[in-house]
Amino acid sequence: PLVTEHELRFLQQALALHKAGRAAEAEVAYRQTLAMNPNNSDALHMLGILLHQHQHSAEAVPLIDRAASLQPRNQDIFINLAEVCRATGQVDRGLEAIGRALQLSPSNGTAYTNQAALLRAAGRMDEALAAARKAMQLDPRQPLAYTHAGCCLFERDPAAALPLFLRAVELDPTNADAISTMGVCYERLQRLEEALACQQRALPLSPNNFSVLRNLGSALANLGRYPEAMQVFERAVAMNPDDELSLLNYAACLHRTRDYDRSLEVARRITEKYPQSADPYSLIGDTLSVFGRFDEAIVEIRKGLALASNPRLYHSLGIALIRAGRAAEGLEALEKSLELDPRPPTLHFDVSVARLLLGKYAEAWPEYEWRWKHPGLRNSAVK
């Protein structure tokens, strides 16, 4: 049916209010438009966008889906449908919608960017990277395309991911998530001061961003600034009490600030809440070793290793064995940790100390030089 003048006036009012940031009034005007005509596709679409923008994505999905059924050749509606599906965890449905958008507009860079986000959510990283690169090719000034490409790469190749994040941030200096993930890249590359600078830059841009807050805590801890890191992780745990990584990092900071009883308490709480998690057993073992309870420490660490072949657990096992007077077994565990993850300077340093204890001086000195690559690393020596 044709849009009446009265209906059009309400829709135009809604769009103006929406553009002016007056969300509550815009929502009322969109709903008044739909009361006059439930099939007004523009009102359905824009009300869905408004709801999504204000964290009501689940309510947005049926509205934008209905708009898409009324305008089956409007690629923008399908792009937005894909985005709200991604936000609500409906990844397969989102991929179907973005596929339709690309059928309608094969050269749409925004559609490829959204496809990359959905493919990342599905864990299909190679396809996501290809989609992000296609978006970059079609629209070289689209920052999210570079962000998605960087996110696809930074776990396996942080050096290749870093220039992508640098470009994303150059194009959009206010993107806190891109700046923060760039900081994680620097962290993986052991450029720890730059990692911290990124997190400190990102947090004021998005003060309630949980991921940025958690990354800031990690950056501080990596530089040995444990009291500051502990305060950050306390905030993170208050924001999301069930986040395993925040709890684990909080417990680690308690350990580093010598609050061993509380550290042990938090670590054991993690094992109760997440019985399949191997990571807390490393911290439990480290704390028991501090108390001189080496045999108990070794038992606890082996519980973790029964769940996962984790380099941090082998590192902790090596320390516990050496402190228990079993230096040869300890070195074997440390070298296993090094085989699984050769990046941590503290691990190389501890390997050097273990080799020195066993009189393997020529093999020890190259590893000992890693002490220069981490602030405060002398404190990590096996004692």
C-alpha positions as CSV (number, residue, x, y, z in Angstrom):
1,P,0.0,0.0,0.0
2,L,1.0,3.6,-0.5
3,V,2.5,5.5,2.4
4,T,0.0,8.1,3.6
5,E,1.1,11.7,4.3
6,H,0.4,11.3,8.0
7,E,2.5,8.1,8.2
8,L,5.3,9.8,6.2
9,R,5.3,12.7,8.6
10,F,5.8,10.4,11.6
11,L,8.5,8.5,9.9
12,Q,10.4,11.7,9.0
13,Q,10.1,12.9,12.6
14,A,11.4,9.5,13.8
15,L,14.4,9.7,11.5
16,A,15.2,13.3,12.6
17,L,15.0,12.4,16.3
18,H,17.1,9.3,15.7
19,K,19.8,11.4,13.9
20,A,19.7,13.9,16.8
21,G,20.4,11.2,19.3
22,R,17.0,11.4,21.0
23,A,16.6,7.6,21.1
24,A,13.5,7.3,23.4
25,E,11.5,9.9,21.4
26,A,12.6,8.3,18.1
27,E,11.5,4.9,19.2
28,V,8.0,6.3,20.1
29,A,7.8,7.9,16.6
30,Y,8.9,4.7,14.8
31,R,6.3,2.7,16.8
32,Q,3.6,5.3,16.0
33,T,4.5,4.9,12.3
34,L,4.2,1.1,12.6
35,A,0.8,1.4,14.4
36,M,-0.5,3.1,11.3
37,N,1.2,0.6,8.9
38,P,2.8,-2.5,10.4
39,N,4.4,-3.2,7.0
40,N,6.4,0.1,6.7
41,S,9.7,-1.5,5.9
42,D,11.7,1.7,6.6
43,A,10.2,2.1,10.0
44,L,10.8,-1.6,10.8
45,H,14.4,-1.4,9.6
46,M,15.3,1.8,11.4
47,L,13.6,0.8,14.6
48,G,15.7,-2.4,14.5
49,I,18.8,-0.3,14.1
50,L,17.9,2.0,16.9
51,L,17.3,-1.0,19.3
52,H,20.6,-2.6,18.2
53,Q,22.4,0.6,18.9
54,H,21.1,0.6,22.4
55,Q,21.9,-3.0,23.3
56,H,18.5,-4.5,22.5
57,S,19.7,-6.6,19.5
58,A,17.4,-9.5,20.2
59,E,14.4,-7.3,19.7
60,A,16.0,-5.8,16.6
61,V,16.3,-9.2,14.7
62,P,12.6,-9.8,13.9
63,L,12.1,-6.2,12.9
64,I,14.9,-6.1,10.5
65,D,14.1,-9.6,9.3
66,R,10.5,-8.5,8.5
67,A,11.9,-5.4,6.7
68,A,14.1,-7.7,4.6
69,S,11.1,-9.8,3.6
70,L,9.4,-6.6,2.5
71,Q,12.4,-5.3,0.5
72,P,14.2,-8.4,-0.7
73,R,16.5,-6.4,-3.0
74,N,17.8,-3.9,-0.4
75,Q,21.3,-4.9,0.4
76,D,21.6,-2.5,3.3
77,I,18.8,-4.2,5.2
78,F,20.5,-7.6,4.7
79,I,23.9,-6.1,5.9
80,N,22.2,-4.8,9.0
81,L,20.3,-8.1,9.6
82,A,23.6,-9.9,9.4
83,E,25.1,-7.6,12.0
84,V,22.2,-8.0,14.5
85,C,22.4,-11.7,14.0
86,R,26.1,-11.7,14.8
87,A,25.4,-9.6,18.0
88,T,22.9,-12.1,19.2
89,G,25.0,-15.2,18.4
90,Q,23.0,-16.3,15.4
91,V,26.1,-16.7,13.2
92,D,24.7,-19.1,10.6
93,R,21.7,-16.9,10.1
94,G,23.9,-13.9,9.8
95,L,26.1,-15.6,7.2
96,E,23.0,-16.4,5.2
97,A,21.9,-12.7,5.4
98,I,25.4,-11.4,4.4
99,G,25.5,-13.9,1.6
100,R,22.3,-12.4,0.2
101,A,23.7,-8.9,0.5
102,L,26.7,-9.9,-1.5
103,Q,24.5,-11.5,-4.2
104,L,22.8,-8.1,-4.5
105,S,25.9,-6.0,-4.3
106,P,29.1,-8.1,-5.0
107,S,31.4,-5.0,-4.8
108,N,30.2,-3.8,-1.4
109,G,33.2,-3.5,0.9
110,T,31.0,-3.1,4.0
111,A,29.3,-6.4,3.3
112,Y,32.7,-8.2,3.1
113,T,33.7,-6.5,6.4
114,N,30.6,-7.9,8.1
115,Q,31.2,-11.3,6.5
116,A,34.7,-11.3,8.0
117,A,33.2,-10.5,11.4
118,L,30.7,-13.4,11.1
119,L,33.3,-15.8,9.9
120,R,35.6,-14.9,12.8
121,A,32.7,-15.6,15.1
122,A,32.3,-19.0,13.5
123,G,36.0,-19.7,14.0
124,R,36.7,-19.9,10.2
125,M,39.7,-17.6,10.4
126,D,41.2,-18.3,6.9
127,E,37.9,-17.4,5.2
128,A,37.5,-14.4,7.5
129,L,40.9,-13.2,6.5
130,A,40.1,-13.6,2.8
131,A,36.8,-11.6,3.3
132,A,38.6,-8.8,5.2
133,R,41.3,-8.6,2.5
134,K,38.5,-8.3,-0.1
135,A,36.9,-5.5,1.9
136,M,40.3,-3.7,2.1
137,Q,40.7,-4.1,-1.7
138,L,37.2,-2.7,-2.4
139,D,37.4,0.1,0.3
140,P,41.0,0.8,1.4
141,R,39.8,3.4,4.0
142,Q,37.5,1.1,5.9
143,P,39.1,0.7,9.4
144,L,37.1,-2.3,10.5
145,A,38.4,-4.4,7.6
146,Y,41.9,-3.9,8.8
147,T,40.9,-4.7,12.4
148,H,39.3,-8.0,11.3
149,A,42.3,-8.9,9.2
150,G,44.6,-8.2,12.2
151,C,42.4,-10.2,14.6
152,C,42.6,-13.2,12.2
153,L,46.4,-13.1,12.2
154,F,47.5,-11.9,15.6
155,E,47.3,-15.3,17.4
156,R,49.5,-17.0,14.8
157,D,51.6,-14.2,13.4
158,P,51.5,-11.0,15.6
159,A,54.3,-9.4,13.5
160,A,52.0,-9.6,10.4
161,A,49.0,-8.4,12.3
162,L,50.6,-5.3,13.8
163,P,50.7,-3.2,10.6
164,L,47.1,-4.0,10.0
165,F,46.1,-2.6,13.4
166,L,48.4,0.4,12.9
167,R,46.4,1.2,9.7
168,A,43.1,0.6,11.4
169,V,44.0,3.0,14.2
170,E,45.3,5.5,11.7
171,L,42.0,5.5,9.9
172,D,40.0,5.6,13.1
173,P,42.0,6.8,16.1
174,T,38.9,6.4,18.4
175,N,38.5,2.6,18.0
176,A,39.4,1.4,21.5
177,D,39.1,-2.3,20.5
178,A,41.6,-2.0,17.7
179,I,44.0,0.0,19.8
180,S,43.7,-2.5,22.6
181,T,44.2,-5.5,20.3
182,M,47.2,-3.8,18.8
183,G,48.6,-3.6,22.3
184,V,48.2,-7.4,22.6
185,C,50.2,-7.7,19.4
186,Y,53.0,-5.7,21.0
187,E,52.8,-7.9,24.0
188,R,53.2,-11.0,21.9
189,L,56.2,-9.4,20.3
190,Q,57.7,-8.6,23.8
191,R,57.4,-4.9,23.2
192,L,55.9,-4.4,26.6
193,E,56.1,-0.7,27.1
194,E,54.3,-0.1,23.7
195,A,51.7,-2.7,24.8
196,L,51.0,-0.8,27.9
197,A,50.8,2.6,26.1
198,C,48.1,1.1,23.8
199,Q,46.0,-0.1,26.7
200,Q,46.4,3.3,28.5
201,R,45.3,5.0,25.3
202,A,42.3,2.7,24.7
203,L,40.7,2.8,28.2
204,P,39.7,6.5,28.2
205,L,38.1,6.0,24.8
206,S,35.9,3.2,26.2
207,P,36.1,3.3,30.1
208,N,33.6,0.4,30.6
209,N,35.1,-1.9,28.0
210,F,35.8,-5.1,29.8
211,S,38.3,-6.5,27.3
212,V,40.3,-3.3,27.3
213,L,40.4,-3.3,31.1
214,R,41.6,-6.9,31.3
215,N,44.2,-6.2,28.6
216,L,45.5,-3.2,30.7
217,G,45.8,-5.4,33.7
218,S,47.9,-7.9,31.7
219,A,50.1,-5.1,30.3
220,L,50.9,-3.8,33.8
221,A,51.6,-7.3,35.1
222,N,53.9,-8.1,32.2
223,L,56.0,-5.1,33.3
224,G,56.1,-6.2,36.9
225,R,53.7,-3.5,38.0
226,Y,51.7,-6.0,40.1
227,P,50.0,-3.7,42.6
228,E,48.6,-1.5,39.8
229,A,47.6,-4.6,37.8
230,M,45.9,-6.1,40.8
231,Q,43.7,-2.9,41.2
232,V,42.8,-3.2,37.5
233,F,41.9,-6.9,37.8
234,E,39.8,-6.1,40.9
235,R,37.7,-3.8,38.7
236,A,37.5,-6.4,36.0
237,V,36.3,-9.1,38.4
238,A,33.8,-6.7,39.9
239,M,32.5,-6.0,36.3
240,N,32.4,-9.7,35.3
241,P,32.7,-12.0,38.3
242,D,32.6,-15.2,36.2
243,D,35.4,-14.3,33.8
244,E,38.0,-17.1,34.3
245,L,40.9,-15.1,32.8
246,S,40.3,-12.1,35.1
247,L,40.1,-14.3,38.1
248,L,43.3,-16.1,37.2
249,N,45.2,-12.9,36.6
250,Y,43.9,-11.5,39.8
251,A,45.1,-14.6,41.7
252,A,48.5,-14.2,39.9
253,C,48.8,-10.6,41.0
254,L,48.0,-11.6,44.6
255,H,50.7,-14.1,44.4
256,R,53.2,-11.6,43.0
257,T,52.4,-9.1,45.8
258,R,53.0,-12.0,48.3
259,D,49.4,-12.3,49.4
260,Y,49.8,-16.1,49.0
261,D,46.8,-17.2,51.1
262,R,44.3,-15.1,49.1
263,S,46.0,-16.2,45.9
264,L,45.6,-19.8,46.7
265,E,42.0,-19.3,47.8
266,V,41.1,-17.6,44.5
267,A,42.9,-20.2,42.4
268,R,41.1,-23.1,44.1
269,R,37.8,-21.2,43.6
270,I,38.6,-21.2,39.9
271,T,39.1,-25.0,39.8
272,E,35.7,-25.5,41.5
273,K,34.0,-23.1,39.1
274,Y,35.8,-24.4,36.0
275,P,36.8,-28.0,36.7
276,Q,38.2,-28.5,33.2
277,S,40.5,-25.6,33.4
278,A,44.2,-26.5,33.7
279,D,45.6,-23.0,34.2
280,P,44.9,-22.5,37.9
281,Y,46.9,-25.6,38.9
282,S,50.1,-23.8,37.8
283,L,49.4,-21.0,40.3
284,I,48.3,-23.4,43.0
285,G,51.6,-25.3,42.5
286,D,53.7,-22.0,42.5
287,T,52.0,-21.0,45.8
288,L,52.5,-24.3,47.5
289,S,56.2,-24.2,46.4
290,V,56.5,-20.8,48.2
291,F,55.2,-22.5,51.4
292,G,57.8,-25.2,50.9
293,R,55.2,-27.9,50.2
294,F,56.9,-29.1,47.1
295,D,55.5,-32.6,47.0
296,E,51.9,-31.2,47.2
297,A,52.8,-28.6,44.5
298,I,54.0,-31.3,42.1
299,V,50.8,-33.3,42.6
300,E,48.6,-30.3,42.0
301,I,50.6,-29.3,38.8
302,R,50.3,-32.8,37.5
303,K,46.5,-32.6,37.9
304,G,46.6,-29.6,35.5
305,L,48.8,-31.5,33.1
306,A,46.3,-34.3,33.0
307,L,43.8,-31.7,31.6
308,A,46.1,-30.0,29.2
309,S,49.7,-30.0,28.0
310,N,50.3,-26.5,29.0
311,P,53.7,-24.8,28.8
312,R,53.0,-22.7,31.9
313,L,52.3,-25.9,33.9
314,Y,55.6,-27.5,32.7
315,H,57.3,-24.3,33.8
316,S,55.8,-24.5,37.3
317,L,56.5,-28.2,37.5
318,G,60.1,-27.6,36.6
319,I,60.5,-25.0,39.4
320,A,58.8,-27.2,41.9
321,L,61.0,-30.2,41.0
322,I,64.2,-28.2,41.3
323,R,63.1,-26.8,44.7
324,A,62.4,-30.3,45.8
325,G,66.0,-31.2,45.0
326,R,65.1,-33.0,41.7
327,A,67.1,-30.7,39.4
328,A,67.5,-33.1,36.4
329,E,63.7,-33.8,36.3
330,G,63.1,-30.1,36.8
331,L,65.3,-29.1,33.8
332,E,63.5,-31.7,31.7
333,A,60.1,-30.1,32.5
334,L,61.4,-26.6,31.8
335,E,62.8,-27.7,28.4
336,K,59.4,-29.2,27.6
337,S,57.8,-25.9,28.4
338,L,60.4,-24.2,26.2
339,E,59.6,-26.6,23.4
340,L,55.8,-25.8,23.6
341,D,56.3,-22.0,23.9
342,P,59.8,-20.5,23.3
343,R,58.7,-16.8,23.8
344,P,58.7,-16.1,27.6
345,P,62.0,-14.5,28.7
346,T,61.4,-15.7,32.3
347,L,61.4,-19.3,31.1
348,H,64.7,-19.0,29.2
349,F,66.2,-17.4,32.3
350,D,64.9,-20.3,34.6
351,V,66.3,-22.8,32.1
352,S,69.7,-21.1,32.4
353,V,69.6,-21.3,36.2
354,A,68.6,-25.0,36.1
355,R,71.5,-25.8,33.7
356,L,73.9,-23.9,36.0
357,L,72.7,-25.9,38.9
358,L,73.5,-29.1,36.9
359,G,77.0,-27.7,35.8
360,K,75.9,-27.3,32.2
361,Y,77.6,-23.9,32.0
362,A,78.1,-23.7,28.2
363,E,74.5,-24.5,27.6
364,A,73.3,-22.1,30.3
365,W,74.9,-18.8,29.3
366,P,72.9,-18.2,26.0
367,E,69.7,-18.6,27.9
368,Y,71.0,-16.4,30.8
369,E,71.2,-13.5,28.3
370,W,67.4,-13.5,28.1
371,R,67.4,-11.6,31.4
372,W,67.7,-8.4,29.5
373,K,64.5,-8.9,27.7
374,H,62.1,-8.5,30.7
375,P,61.9,-5.9,33.4
376,G,62.7,-7.4,36.9
377,L,63.6,-10.7,35.4
378,R,66.3,-11.4,38.0
379,N,63.5,-11.9,40.5
380,S,62.3,-14.9,38.4
381,A,65.4,-17.0,39.0
382,V,65.1,-20.5,40.5
383,K,65.9,-20.2,44.2
